[in-house]
Amino acid sequence: MSSSWLLSRRDLLNRICIGFGGLALNTLLRDQSQAAQRDTDSARIPARARRVIFLFMHGGPSHIDMFDPKPRLTRDDGKKLPFEGSRVKFASRGNLMKSPWKFRPCGQAGLPMSELWQHLPRVADELCMVHSVCETNVAHGGACMKIHTGDEAQLRPSVGSWVSYGLGTENEDLPAFITICPTSLHGGVNNFGSAFLPADHAGVSLGTPGYPNSPAKDAAFEFLSNRRLTHSQQKLQLALLRRLHEESRRKGAADSELEARIKSFELAFRMQTAAPEAMDLSRETQATRDLYGLDEPETANFARECLLARRFAERGVRFIQVSHAHSLPFNNEQWDQHTHLERGHSTNVKQIDKPITALLIDLKQRGLLDDTLVLWGGEFGRTPTVQVGKAEPGRDHHPDGFTMWLAGGGVRGGMRYGKTDEYGYYATENRCTIHDLHATLLHILGLDHERLTWSQDGRDYRLTDVYGEVAEAILA
């Protein structure tokens, strides 16, 4: 067969669109795109914040050992749980186990924090603690997918992707959604993927997802440099690619995947200049380095992630995730202390305490905290009971009631919202499901979670599925 008869994918699409079926398909695709834009516009409401920094504690930090003191648990240490616990369990659970740490009130509001925290009490009055987060999966994989995408089984767009889709970007030279040092476990890239949303709304990873994840000092954006072509040659190449694509679109060959791919090429080209500048910590003062603990062995890694988050935030990145996971020499599951709870949580908090406190102080000093929402938490909490069969005491996974906190734009600082029972087992007051949490987050950013939708396979999808109530009481 002559090569002149071979058709490219683009030519084939163009020729198909000459027929009535092709014209109908082309109209359908155009209408779908326009409908998606209308949905985005109609979802806008007054915003309290412009961006999010999500401090993700992968593995499940223990609420009853850090933020939710339970005197009854201390009194009944070693006894059986006096009511029926959850029937769905991850591991074998024994009797009640008190926290090895004492609590004290912090800040003017008197928020409780355990003695694990040495620095965070400085910013206690900025925190809004939600003690009643619940209804996630009991296993890491399902729970991580639920908190990142709103669904524990189906492949859905991540929170950051919905935010990017709903709000767009504030900086054309950087991604709208960046995830710093993510792991490859428990959902992996799907936890920051765009699924059926356009691909340009997917999270861009700073550091290759892995297990264990690479040190923050080595984290880099992949494929950022091009040694084969000069800057001018790349610019000409992209201009040609864009022109050919526009000609193809005028002929009726709509291709959203190709459009997203071209946008990613163009963004990568612009990032060659913007990203190195944003990541250049040599521009930071010694006072800032000391504030974050950037030069201290215990805090250096997470300090770098938090400082990078601040730099991305001030450059207009909409959604920034910072992950703390998989770096301890004795516990590659990080916060997942089924055993050695005391040793593991002590080490973990030392690594994050100073950097997180510094991040909140730094954001406030720069006038960024007023329009930046900071969210802290893991995929679930830990049980008030001890896990059976471990040499060093630990706790099992606990999705029935645990603590996450928010700070910054849109939320009331120095407050506690929701409660768990006297043992920290079930959320009993102002229950906040993952869908409620997502609805509240979108609301703070100026997006109505019921109207932010995407039409796919004959159904309108949203981050909160058909659920979710905004936690009005925590709004500033």
TORKOL-4160 file (C-alpha; in steps of 0.2 Angstrom, whole numbers, padded with zeros to 4 digits, m for minus):
476
<pt num="1" X="0000" Y="0000" Z="0000"/>
<pt num="2" X="0006" Y="0017" Z="m0004"/>
<pt num="3" X="0012" Y="0028" Z="0010"/>
<pt num="4" X="0000" Y="0042" Z="0003"/>
<pt num="5" X="m0014" Y="0031" Z="0008"/>
<pt num="6" X="m0009" Y="0031" Z="0026"/>
<pt num="7" X="m0019" Y="0042" Z="0038"/>
<pt num="8" X="m0013" Y="0050" Z="0054"/>
<pt num="9" X="m0025" Y="0050" Z="0069"/>
<pt num="10" X="m0028" Y="0068" Z="0066"/>
<pt num="11" X="m0032" Y="0066" Z="0047"/>
<pt num="12" X="m0043" Y="0052" Z="0051"/>
<pt num="13" X="m0053" Y="0062" Z="0064"/>
<pt num="14" X="m0054" Y="0076" Z="0051"/>
<pt num="15" X="m0061" Y="0065" Z="0038"/>
<pt num="16" X="m0073" Y="0056" Z="0049"/>
<pt num="17" X="m0080" Y="0073" Z="0054"/>
<pt num="18" X="m0086" Y="0076" Z="0036"/>
<pt num="19" X="m0100" Y="0063" Z="0039"/>
<pt num="20" X="m0116" Y="0067" Z="0048"/>
<pt num="21" X="m0110" Y="0055" Z="0062"/>
<pt num="22" X="m0094" Y="0064" Z="0064"/>
<pt num="23" X="m0103" Y="0081" Z="0064"/>
<pt num="24" X="m0114" Y="0075" Z="0078"/>
<pt num="25" X="m0099" Y="0069" Z="0088"/>
<pt num="26" X="m0090" Y="0085" Z="0085"/>
<pt num="27" X="m0105" Y="0095" Z="0091"/>
<pt num="28" X="m0107" Y="0083" Z="0106"/>
<pt num="29" X="m0089" Y="0086" Z="0112"/>
<pt num="30" X="m0091" Y="0105" Z="0110"/>
<pt num="31" X="m0107" Y="0105" Z="0120"/>
<pt num="32" X="m0099" Y="0095" Z="0133"/>
<pt num="33" X="m0084" Y="0106" Z="0134"/>
<pt num="34" X="m0096" Y="0122" Z="0135"/>
<pt num="35" X="m0107" Y="0113" Z="0148"/>
<pt num="36" X="m0092" Y="0109" Z="0159"/>
<pt num="37" X="m0087" Y="0128" Z="0158"/>
<pt num="38" X="m0105" Y="0133" Z="0163"/>
<pt num="39" X="m0104" Y="0121" Z="0178"/>
<pt num="40" X="m0088" Y="0129" Z="0184"/>
<pt num="41" X="m0094" Y="0146" Z="0183"/>
<pt num="42" X="m0111" Y="0142" Z="0191"/>
<pt num="43" X="m0101" Y="0134" Z="0205"/>
<pt num="44" X="m0093" Y="0150" Z="0211"/>
<pt num="45" X="m0098" Y="0158" Z="0227"/>
<pt num="46" X="m0089" Y="0171" Z="0238"/>
<pt num="47" X="m0072" Y="0164" Z="0243"/>
<pt num="48" X="m0063" Y="0165" Z="0260"/>
<pt num="49" X="m0047" Y="0158" Z="0254"/>
<pt num="50" X="m0037" Y="0157" Z="0237"/>
<pt num="51" X="m0026" Y="0141" Z="0240"/>
<pt num="52" X="m0024" Y="0126" Z="0250"/>
<pt num="53" X="m0009" Y="0118" Z="0259"/>
<pt num="54" X="m0013" Y="0100" Z="0264"/>
<pt num="55" X="0000" Y="0093" Z="0276"/>
<pt num="56" X="m0004" Y="0074" Z="0274"/>
<pt num="57" X="0002" Y="0063" Z="0288"/>
<pt num="58" X="0002" Y="0046" Z="0279"/>
<pt num="59" X="m0001" Y="0031" Z="0290"/>
<pt num="60" X="m0014" Y="0037" Z="0303"/>
<pt num="61" X="m0008" Y="0048" Z="0317"/>
<pt num="62" X="m0016" Y="0045" Z="0334"/>
<pt num="63" X="m0029" Y="0058" Z="0339"/>
<pt num="64" X="m0030" Y="0052" Z="0357"/>
<pt num="65" X="m0011" Y="0054" Z="0359"/>
<pt num="66" X="m0010" Y="0072" Z="0352"/>
<pt num="67" X="m0026" Y="0082" Z="0352"/>
<pt num="68" X="m0041" Y="0073" Z="0360"/>
<pt num="69" X="m0037" Y="0069" Z="0378"/>
<pt num="70" X="m0048" Y="0056" Z="0387"/>
<pt num="71" X="m0048" Y="0056" Z="0406"/>
<pt num="72" X="m0060" Y="0041" Z="0406"/>
<pt num="73" X="m0047" Y="0031" Z="0395"/>
<pt num="74" X="m0033" Y="0035" Z="0407"/>
<pt num="75" X="m0045" Y="0029" Z="0422"/>
<pt num="76" X="m0050" Y="0013" Z="0413"/>
<pt num="77" X="m0033" Y="0009" Z="0406"/>
<pt num="78" X="m0031" Y="m0010" Z="0404"/>
<pt num="79" X="m0050" Y="m0013" Z="0405"/>
<pt num="80" X="m0061" Y="m0020" Z="0391"/>
<pt num="81" X="m0070" Y="m0007" Z="0380"/>
<pt num="82" X="m0087" Y="m0005" Z="0389"/>
<pt num="83" X="m0097" Y="m0005" Z="0372"/>
<pt num="84" X="m0097" Y="m0014" Z="0356"/>
<pt num="85" X="m0083" Y="m0008" Z="0345"/>
<pt num="86" X="m0083" Y="m0007" Z="0326"/>
<pt num="87" X="m0086" Y="m0024" Z="0318"/>
<pt num="88" X="m0074" Y="m0020" Z="0303"/>
<pt num="89" X="m0057" Y="m0021" Z="0310"/>
<pt num="90" X="m0039" Y="m0021" Z="0302"/>
<pt num="91" X="m0030" Y="m0031" Z="0316"/>
<pt num="92" X="m0034" Y="m0039" Z="0332"/>
<pt num="93" X="m0038" Y="m0027" Z="0346"/>
<pt num="94" X="m0036" Y="m0029" Z="0365"/>
<pt num="95" X="m0041" Y="m0019" Z="0380"/>
<pt num="96" X="m0040" Y="0000" Z="0382"/>
<pt num="97" X="m0023" Y="0008" Z="0383"/>
<pt num="98" X="m0021" Y="0026" Z="0390"/>
<pt num="99" X="m0010" Y="0038" Z="0381"/>
<pt num="100" X="0008" Y="0039" Z="0387"/>
<pt num="101" X="0008" Y="0058" Z="0386"/>
<pt num="102" X="0000" Y="0071" Z="0397"/>
<pt num="103" X="m0010" Y="0085" Z="0390"/>
<pt num="104" X="m0011" Y="0104" Z="0393"/>
<pt num="105" X="m0021" Y="0118" Z="0387"/>
<pt num="106" X="m0013" Y="0129" Z="0374"/>
<pt num="107" X="m0016" Y="0147" Z="0368"/>
<pt num="108" X="m0029" Y="0159" Z="0374"/>
<pt num="109" X="m0042" Y="0147" Z="0369"/>
<pt num="110" X="m0035" Y="0133" Z="0379"/>
<pt num="111" X="m0034" Y="0120" Z="0365"/>
<pt num="112" X="m0028" Y="0103" Z="0372"/>
<pt num="113" X="m0011" Y="0097" Z="0365"/>
<pt num="114" X="m0001" Y="0083" Z="0372"/>
<pt num="115" X="0017" Y="0086" Z="0378"/>
<pt num="116" X="0023" Y="0078" Z="0361"/>
<pt num="117" X="0021" Y="0095" Z="0354"/>
<pt num="118" X="0034" Y="0108" Z="0359"/>
<pt num="119" X="0032" Y="0121" Z="0346"/>
<pt num="120" X="0014" Y="0120" Z="0339"/>
<pt num="121" X="0007" Y="0128" Z="0355"/>
<pt num="122" X="0014" Y="0144" Z="0349"/>
<pt num="123" X="0001" Y="0145" Z="0335"/>
<pt num="124" X="m0013" Y="0136" Z="0345"/>
<pt num="125" X="m0025" Y="0151" Z="0342"/>
<pt num="126" X="m0024" Y="0149" Z="0324"/>
<pt num="127" X="m0030" Y="0131" Z="0324"/>
<pt num="128" X="m0047" Y="0125" Z="0321"/>
<pt num="129" X="m0048" Y="0107" Z="0328"/>
<pt num="130" X="m0061" Y="0095" Z="0320"/>
<pt num="131" X="m0062" Y="0080" Z="0332"/>
<pt num="132" X="m0076" Y="0071" Z="0324"/>
<pt num="133" X="m0069" Y="0066" Z="0307"/>
<pt num="134" X="m0076" Y="0049" Z="0302"/>
<pt num="135" X="m0083" Y="0037" Z="0289"/>
<pt num="136" X="m0067" Y="0033" Z="0280"/>
<pt num="137" X="m0060" Y="0015" Z="0276"/>
<pt num="138" X="m0051" Y="0004" Z="0289"/>
<pt num="139" X="m0037" Y="0000" Z="0277"/>
<pt num="140" X="m0024" Y="0012" Z="0271"/>
<pt num="141" X="m0027" Y="0010" Z="0252"/>
<pt num="142" X="m0046" Y="0013" Z="0253"/>
<pt num="143" X="m0044" Y="0027" Z="0267"/>
<pt num="144" X="m0030" Y="0036" Z="0257"/>
<pt num="145" X="m0041" Y="0036" Z="0241"/>
<pt num="146" X="m0056" Y="0042" Z="0251"/>
<pt num="147" X="m0047" Y="0057" Z="0258"/>
<pt num="148" X="m0039" Y="0061" Z="0242"/>
<pt num="149" X="m0053" Y="0058" Z="0230"/>
<pt num="150" X="m0069" Y="0056" Z="0240"/>
<pt num="151" X="m0071" Y="0038" Z="0234"/>
<pt num="152" X="m0062" Y="0022" Z="0241"/>
<pt num="153" X="m0065" Y="0011" Z="0226"/>
<pt num="154" X="m0068" Y="0020" Z="0209"/>
<pt num="155" X="m0055" Y="0030" Z="0200"/>
<pt num="156" X="m0060" Y="0048" Z="0203"/>
<pt num="157" X="m0052" Y="0065" Z="0202"/>
<pt num="158" X="m0042" Y="0071" Z="0217"/>
<pt num="159" X="m0046" Y="0085" Z="0228"/>
<pt num="160" X="m0032" Y="0096" Z="0221"/>
<pt num="161" X="m0038" Y="0092" Z="0203"/>
<pt num="162" X="m0056" Y="0098" Z="0207"/>
<pt num="163" X="m0049" Y="0114" Z="0214"/>
<pt num="164" X="m0038" Y="0117" Z="0199"/>
<pt num="165" X="m0053" Y="0113" Z="0188"/>
<pt num="166" X="m0065" Y="0124" Z="0198"/>
<pt num="167" X="m0053" Y="0139" Z="0200"/>
<pt num="168" X="m0040" Y="0138" Z="0187"/>
<pt num="169" X="m0022" Y="0144" Z="0190"/>
<pt num="170" X="m0015" Y="0161" Z="0197"/>
<pt num="171" X="0002" Y="0158" Z="0189"/>
<pt num="172" X="0004" Y="0152" Z="0171"/>
<pt num="173" X="0022" Y="0147" Z="0174"/>
<pt num="174" X="0019" Y="0134" Z="0188"/>
<pt num="175" X="0006" Y="0120" Z="0190"/>
<pt num="176" X="m0010" Y="0124" Z="0199"/>
<pt num="177" X="m0008" Y="0108" Z="0209"/>
<pt num="178" X="0009" Y="0102" Z="0216"/>
<pt num="179" X="0012" Y="0087" Z="0227"/>
<pt num="180" X="0029" Y="0087" Z="0236"/>
<pt num="181" X="0037" Y="0070" Z="0239"/>
<pt num="182" X="0022" Y="0059" Z="0238"/>
<pt num="183" X="0023" Y="0040" Z="0241"/>
<pt num="184" X="0019" Y="0027" Z="0229"/>
<pt num="185" X="0009" Y="0017" Z="0241"/>
<pt num="186" X="m0010" Y="0016" Z="0245"/>
<pt num="187" X="m0016" Y="0024" Z="0229"/>
<pt num="188" X="0000" Y="0031" Z="0222"/>
<pt num="189" X="m0002" Y="0043" Z="0208"/>
<pt num="190" X="m0021" Y="0041" Z="0208"/>
<pt num="191" X="m0021" Y="0051" Z="0224"/>
<pt num="192" X="m0016" Y="0066" Z="0214"/>
<pt num="193" X="m0022" Y="0061" Z="0197"/>
<pt num="194" X="m0036" Y="0070" Z="0187"/>
<pt num="195" X="m0045" Y="0054" Z="0182"/>
<pt num="196" X="m0059" Y="0059" Z="0170"/>
<pt num="197" X="m0055" Y="0078" Z="0172"/>
<pt num="198" X="m0044" Y="0086" Z="0159"/>
<pt num="199" X="m0026" Y="0080" Z="0161"/>
<pt num="200" X="m0019" Y="0097" Z="0164"/>
<pt num="201" X="m0028" Y="0097" Z="0181"/>
<pt num="202" X="m0018" Y="0083" Z="0188"/>
<pt num="203" X="m0006" Y="0086" Z="0202"/>
<pt num="204" X="0012" Y="0088" Z="0196"/>
<pt num="205" X="0024" Y="0078" Z="0207"/>
<pt num="206" X="0040" Y="0087" Z="0215"/>
<pt num="207" X="0050" Y="0071" Z="0218"/>
<pt num="208" X="0047" Y="0054" Z="0210"/>
<pt num="209" X="0033" Y="0044" Z="0220"/>
<pt num="210" X="0042" Y="0030" Z="0228"/>
<pt num="211" X="0044" Y="0018" Z="0243"/>
<pt num="212" X="0052" Y="0025" Z="0253"/>
<pt num="213" X="0050" Y="0042" Z="0246"/>
<pt num="214" X="0066" Y="0051" Z="0241"/>
<pt num="215" X="0073" Y="0065" Z="0252"/>
<pt num="216" X="0066" Y="0082" Z="0249"/>
<pt num="217" X="0084" Y="0089" Z="0245"/>
<pt num="218" X="0084" Y="0078" Z="0230"/>
<pt num="219" X="0066" Y="0081" Z="0224"/>
<pt num="220" X="0065" Y="0088" Z="0207"/>
<pt num="221" X="0052" Y="0090" Z="0193"/>
<pt num="222" X="0055" Y="0077" Z="0180"/>
<pt num="223" X="0059" Y="0081" Z="0162"/>
<pt num="224" X="0060" Y="0099" Z="0166"/>
<pt num="225" X="0076" Y="0102" Z="0156"/>
<pt num="226" X="0079" Y="0099" Z="0137"/>
<pt num="227" X="0098" Y="0097" Z="0133"/>
<pt num="228" X="0094" Y="0094" Z="0114"/>
<pt num="229" X="0086" Y="0110" Z="0110"/>
<pt num="230" X="0089" Y="0128" Z="0114"/>
<pt num="231" X="0076" Y="0139" Z="0122"/>
<pt num="232" X="0072" Y="0148" Z="0105"/>
<pt num="233" X="0071" Y="0131" Z="0096"/>
<pt num="234" X="0059" Y="0124" Z="0110"/>
<pt num="235" X="0048" Y="0140" Z="0108"/>
<pt num="236" X="0047" Y="0138" Z="0089"/>
<pt num="237" X="0043" Y="0120" Z="0091"/>
<pt num="238" X="0029" Y="0124" Z="0103"/>
<pt num="239" X="0022" Y="0138" Z="0092"/>
<pt num="240" X="0021" Y="0126" Z="0077"/>
<pt num="241" X="0013" Y="0112" Z="0088"/>
<pt num="242" X="0000" Y="0125" Z="0094"/>
<pt num="243" X="m0003" Y="0131" Z="0076"/>
<pt num="244" X="m0006" Y="0114" Z="0069"/>
<pt num="245" X="m0018" Y="0110" Z="0083"/>
<pt num="246" X="m0028" Y="0126" Z="0081"/>
<pt num="247" X="m0029" Y="0122" Z="0062"/>
<pt num="248" X="m0035" Y="0104" Z="0066"/>
<pt num="249" X="m0048" Y="0112" Z="0078"/>
<pt num="250" X="m0055" Y="0124" Z="0065"/>
<pt num="251" X="m0058" Y="0109" Z="0054"/>
<pt num="252" X="m0068" Y="0101" Z="0067"/>
<pt num="253" X="m0056" Y="0088" Z="0075"/>
<pt num="254" X="m0060" Y="0091" Z="0094"/>
<pt num="255" X="m0047" Y="0082" Z="0105"/>
<pt num="256" X="m0047" Y="0086" Z="0123"/>
<pt num="257" X="m0033" Y="0074" Z="0127"/>
<pt num="258" X="m0022" Y="0082" Z="0114"/>
<pt num="259" X="m0026" Y="0099" Z="0120"/>
<pt num="260" X="m0021" Y="0094" Z="0138"/>
<pt num="261" X="m0005" Y="0086" Z="0132"/>
<pt num="262" X="0000" Y="0102" Z="0122"/>
<pt num="263" X="m0004" Y="0112" Z="0138"/>
<pt num="264" X="0008" Y="0101" Z="0148"/>
<pt num="265" X="0021" Y="0104" Z="0135"/>
<pt num="266" X="0019" Y="0123" Z="0136"/>
<pt num="267" X="0019" Y="0123" Z="0155"/>
<pt num="268" X="0035" Y="0112" Z="0156"/>
<pt num="269" X="0043" Y="0125" Z="0144"/>
<pt num="270" X="0038" Y="0140" Z="0155"/>
<pt num="271" X="0043" Y="0130" Z="0171"/>
<pt num="272" X="0061" Y="0129" Z="0165"/>
<pt num="273" X="0063" Y="0146" Z="0172"/>
<pt num="274" X="0050" Y="0148" Z="0185"/>
<pt num="275" X="0052" Y="0132" Z="0194"/>
<pt num="276" X="0071" Y="0133" Z="0198"/>
<pt num="277" X="0068" Y="0151" Z="0205"/>
<pt num="278" X="0053" Y="0145" Z="0216"/>
<pt num="279" X="0064" Y="0131" Z="0223"/>
<pt num="280" X="0080" Y="0141" Z="0226"/>
<pt num="281" X="0081" Y="0141" Z="0245"/>
<pt num="282" X="0097" Y="0150" Z="0245"/>
<pt num="283" X="0087" Y="0166" Z="0244"/>
<pt num="284" X="0080" Y="0163" Z="0261"/>
<pt num="285" X="0087" Y="0172" Z="0276"/>
<pt num="286" X="0096" Y="0163" Z="0290"/>
<pt num="287" X="0082" Y="0168" Z="0302"/>
<pt num="288" X="0069" Y="0159" Z="0291"/>
<pt num="289" X="0080" Y="0143" Z="0290"/>
<pt num="290" X="0082" Y="0143" Z="0309"/>
<pt num="291" X="0063" Y="0146" Z="0311"/>
<pt num="292" X="0059" Y="0130" Z="0300"/>
<pt num="293" X="0074" Y="0120" Z="0307"/>
<pt num="294" X="0081" Y="0118" Z="0289"/>
<pt num="295" X="0098" Y="0115" Z="0296"/>
<pt num="296" X="0094" Y="0103" Z="0310"/>
<pt num="297" X="0095" Y="0084" Z="0306"/>
<pt num="298" X="0078" Y="0079" Z="0313"/>
<pt num="299" X="0068" Y="0093" Z="0305"/>
<pt num="300" X="0078" Y="0096" Z="0289"/>
<pt num="301" X="0068" Y="0085" Z="0277"/>
<pt num="302" X="0050" Y="0091" Z="0282"/>
<pt num="303" X="0056" Y="0109" Z="0284"/>
<pt num="304" X="0062" Y="0109" Z="0266"/>
<pt num="305" X="0045" Y="0103" Z="0261"/>
<pt num="306" X="0035" Y="0116" Z="0271"/>
<pt num="307" X="0047" Y="0130" Z="0265"/>
<pt num="308" X="0044" Y="0125" Z="0247"/>
<pt num="309" X="0025" Y="0125" Z="0251"/>
<pt num="310" X="0026" Y="0143" Z="0257"/>
<pt num="311" X="0036" Y="0148" Z="0241"/>
<pt num="312" X="0024" Y="0139" Z="0230"/>
<pt num="313" X="0009" Y="0147" Z="0239"/>
<pt num="314" X="0016" Y="0165" Z="0237"/>
<pt num="315" X="0018" Y="0161" Z="0218"/>
<pt num="316" X="0000" Y="0157" Z="0216"/>
<pt num="317" X="0000" Y="0138" Z="0216"/>
<pt num="318" X="m0018" Y="0134" Z="0220"/>
<pt num="319" X="m0016" Y="0117" Z="0229"/>
<pt num="320" X="0000" Y="0111" Z="0237"/>
<pt num="321" X="0001" Y="0094" Z="0246"/>
<pt num="322" X="0016" Y="0090" Z="0258"/>
<pt num="323" X="0017" Y="0072" Z="0263"/>
<pt num="324" X="0026" Y="0066" Z="0278"/>
<pt num="325" X="0029" Y="0047" Z="0276"/>
<pt num="326" X="0040" Y="0032" Z="0274"/>
<pt num="327" X="0057" Y="0038" Z="0281"/>
<pt num="328" X="0060" Y="0031" Z="0298"/>
<pt num="329" X="0074" Y="0018" Z="0299"/>
<pt num="330" X="0064" Y="0006" Z="0311"/>
<pt num="331" X="0046" Y="0009" Z="0304"/>
<pt num="332" X="0044" Y="0011" Z="0285"/>
<pt num="333" X="0025" Y="0013" Z="0288"/>
<pt num="334" X="0028" Y="0030" Z="0297"/>
<pt num="335" X="0013" Y="0035" Z="0307"/>
<pt num="336" X="0006" Y="0017" Z="0306"/>
<pt num="337" X="0011" Y="0012" Z="0324"/>
<pt num="338" X="0003" Y="m0005" Z="0326"/>
<pt num="339" X="0018" Y="m0007" Z="0338"/>
<pt num="340" X="0031" Y="0005" Z="0346"/>
<pt num="341" X="0018" Y="0019" Z="0347"/>
<pt num="342" X="0028" Y="0029" Z="0360"/>
<pt num="343" X="0044" Y="0028" Z="0350"/>
<pt num="344" X="0036" Y="0030" Z="0333"/>
<pt num="345" X="0025" Y="0045" Z="0337"/>
<pt num="346" X="0039" Y="0054" Z="0347"/>
<pt num="347" X="0050" Y="0053" Z="0332"/>
<pt num="348" X="0037" Y="0058" Z="0320"/>
<pt num="349" X="0031" Y="0073" Z="0330"/>
<pt num="350" X="0049" Y="0079" Z="0332"/>
<pt num="351" X="0051" Y="0079" Z="0313"/>
<pt num="352" X="0036" Y="0090" Z="0309"/>
<pt num="353" X="0032" Y="0100" Z="0325"/>
<pt num="354" X="0045" Y="0114" Z="0321"/>
<pt num="355" X="0042" Y="0115" Z="0302"/>
<pt num="356" X="0023" Y="0116" Z="0303"/>
<pt num="357" X="0024" Y="0129" Z="0317"/>
<pt num="358" X="0036" Y="0139" Z="0306"/>
<pt num="359" X="0025" Y="0137" Z="0291"/>
<pt num="360" X="0010" Y="0145" Z="0300"/>
<pt num="361" X="0021" Y="0159" Z="0308"/>
<pt num="362" X="0029" Y="0163" Z="0291"/>
<pt num="363" X="0013" Y="0163" Z="0281"/>
<pt num="364" X="0005" Y="0175" Z="0294"/>
<pt num="365" X="0020" Y="0187" Z="0294"/>
<pt num="366" X="0019" Y="0188" Z="0275"/>
<pt num="367" X="0001" Y="0191" Z="0275"/>
<pt num="368" X="m0003" Y="0174" Z="0266"/>
<pt num="369" X="m0012" Y="0165" Z="0280"/>
<pt num="370" X="m0028" Y="0176" Z="0278"/>
<pt num="371" X="m0031" Y="0168" Z="0261"/>
<pt num="372" X="m0022" Y="0151" Z="0263"/>
<pt num="373" X="m0031" Y="0137" Z="0270"/>
<pt num="374" X="m0019" Y="0124" Z="0279"/>
<pt num="375" X="m0026" Y="0107" Z="0282"/>
<pt num="376" X="m0017" Y="0094" Z="0293"/>
<pt num="377" X="m0021" Y="0076" Z="0296"/>
<pt num="378" X="m0020" Y="0058" Z="0290"/>
<pt num="379" X="m0031" Y="0045" Z="0282"/>
<pt num="380" X="m0038" Y="0039" Z="0299"/>
<pt num="381" X="m0034" Y="0039" Z="0318"/>
<pt num="382" X="m0028" Y="0026" Z="0330"/>
<pt num="383" X="m0039" Y="0015" Z="0341"/>
<pt num="384" X="m0040" Y="0018" Z="0360"/>
<pt num="385" X="m0037" Y="0000" Z="0362"/>
<pt num="386" X="m0020" Y="m0009" Z="0361"/>
<pt num="387" X="m0016" Y="m0020" Z="0347"/>
<pt num="388" X="m0014" Y="m0038" Z="0352"/>
<pt num="389" X="0002" Y="m0048" Z="0350"/>
<pt num="390" X="0015" Y="m0034" Z="0349"/>
<pt num="391" X="0031" Y="m0033" Z="0359"/>
<pt num="392" X="0029" Y="m0014" Z="0360"/>
<pt num="393" X="0012" Y="m0007" Z="0363"/>
<pt num="394" X="0003" Y="0001" Z="0348"/>
<pt num="395" X="m0014" Y="0005" Z="0341"/>
<pt num="396" X="m0024" Y="m0002" Z="0326"/>
<pt num="397" X="m0032" Y="0009" Z="0312"/>
<pt num="398" X="m0047" Y="0019" Z="0317"/>
<pt num="399" X="m0059" Y="0027" Z="0305"/>
<pt num="400" X="m0074" Y="0030" Z="0317"/>
<pt num="401" X="m0068" Y="0046" Z="0325"/>
<pt num="402" X="m0052" Y="0056" Z="0324"/>
<pt num="403" X="m0045" Y="0073" Z="0323"/>
<pt num="404" X="m0039" Y="0084" Z="0309"/>
<pt num="405" X="m0036" Y="0103" Z="0310"/>
<pt num="406" X="m0037" Y="0118" Z="0299"/>
<pt num="407" X="m0029" Y="0135" Z="0300"/>
<pt num="408" X="m0029" Y="0151" Z="0290"/>
<pt num="409" X="m0041" Y="0158" Z="0278"/>
<pt num="410" X="m0059" Y="0155" Z="0281"/>
<pt num="411" X="m0059" Y="0146" Z="0297"/>
<pt num="412" X="m0061" Y="0151" Z="0315"/>
<pt num="413" X="m0045" Y="0149" Z="0325"/>
<pt num="414" X="m0043" Y="0143" Z="0343"/>
<pt num="415" X="m0059" Y="0132" Z="0342"/>
<pt num="416" X="m0064" Y="0114" Z="0344"/>
<pt num="417" X="m0077" Y="0107" Z="0333"/>
<pt num="418" X="m0086" Y="0090" Z="0336"/>
<pt num="419" X="m0083" Y="0077" Z="0349"/>
<pt num="420" X="m0079" Y="0059" Z="0351"/>
<pt num="421" X="m0085" Y="0048" Z="0365"/>
<pt num="422" X="m0077" Y="0047" Z="0382"/>
<pt num="423" X="m0064" Y="0034" Z="0375"/>
<pt num="424" X="m0061" Y="0043" Z="0358"/>
<pt num="425" X="m0069" Y="0029" Z="0349"/>
<pt num="426" X="m0084" Y="0035" Z="0340"/>
<pt num="427" X="m0088" Y="0053" Z="0333"/>
<pt num="428" X="m0103" Y="0058" Z="0343"/>
<pt num="429" X="m0106" Y="0077" Z="0340"/>
<pt num="430" X="m0105" Y="0086" Z="0324"/>
<pt num="431" X="m0099" Y="0071" Z="0314"/>
<pt num="432" X="m0089" Y="0077" Z="0300"/>
<pt num="433" X="m0087" Y="0064" Z="0286"/>
<pt num="434" X="m0074" Y="0065" Z="0273"/>
<pt num="435" X="m0088" Y="0071" Z="0261"/>
<pt num="436" X="m0092" Y="0085" Z="0274"/>
<pt num="437" X="m0074" Y="0089" Z="0275"/>
<pt num="438" X="m0072" Y="0091" Z="0256"/>
<pt num="439" X="m0088" Y="0101" Z="0255"/>
<pt num="440" X="m0081" Y="0113" Z="0268"/>
<pt num="441" X="m0064" Y="0115" Z="0259"/>
<pt num="442" X="m0072" Y="0119" Z="0243"/>
<pt num="443" X="m0084" Y="0131" Z="0251"/>
<pt num="444" X="m0070" Y="0140" Z="0259"/>
<pt num="445" X="m0062" Y="0142" Z="0242"/>
<pt num="446" X="m0077" Y="0149" Z="0234"/>
<pt num="447" X="m0084" Y="0133" Z="0226"/>
<pt num="448" X="m0101" Y="0126" Z="0229"/>
<pt num="449" X="m0098" Y="0107" Z="0230"/>
<pt num="450" X="m0115" Y="0103" Z="0223"/>
<pt num="451" X="m0113" Y="0113" Z="0207"/>
<pt num="452" X="m0094" Y="0109" Z="0204"/>
<pt num="453" X="m0098" Y="0094" Z="0192"/>
<pt num="454" X="m0091" Y="0085" Z="0177"/>
<pt num="455" X="m0102" Y="0076" Z="0165"/>
<pt num="456" X="m0095" Y="0058" Z="0162"/>
<pt num="457" X="m0103" Y="0043" Z="0154"/>
<pt num="458" X="m0120" Y="0050" Z="0156"/>
<pt num="459" X="m0118" Y="0056" Z="0174"/>
<pt num="460" X="m0114" Y="0072" Z="0183"/>
<pt num="461" X="m0099" Y="0068" Z="0195"/>
<pt num="462" X="m0093" Y="0079" Z="0209"/>
<pt num="463" X="m0080" Y="0077" Z="0223"/>
<pt num="464" X="m0093" Y="0074" Z="0236"/>
<pt num="465" X="m0104" Y="0062" Z="0226"/>
<pt num="466" X="m0122" Y="0064" Z="0232"/>
<pt num="467" X="m0117" Y="0068" Z="0250"/>
<pt num="468" X="m0108" Y="0082" Z="0260"/>
<pt num="469" X="m0113" Y="0096" Z="0271"/>
<pt num="470" X="m0103" Y="0112" Z="0274"/>
<pt num="471" X="m0097" Y="0113" Z="0293"/>
<pt num="472" X="m0104" Y="0131" Z="0294"/>
<pt num="473" X="m0099" Y="0133" Z="0313"/>
<pt num="474" X="m0080" Y="0133" Z="0309"/>
<pt num="475" X="m0081" Y="0147" Z="0296"/>
<pt num="476" X="m0074" Y="0163" Z="0300"/>
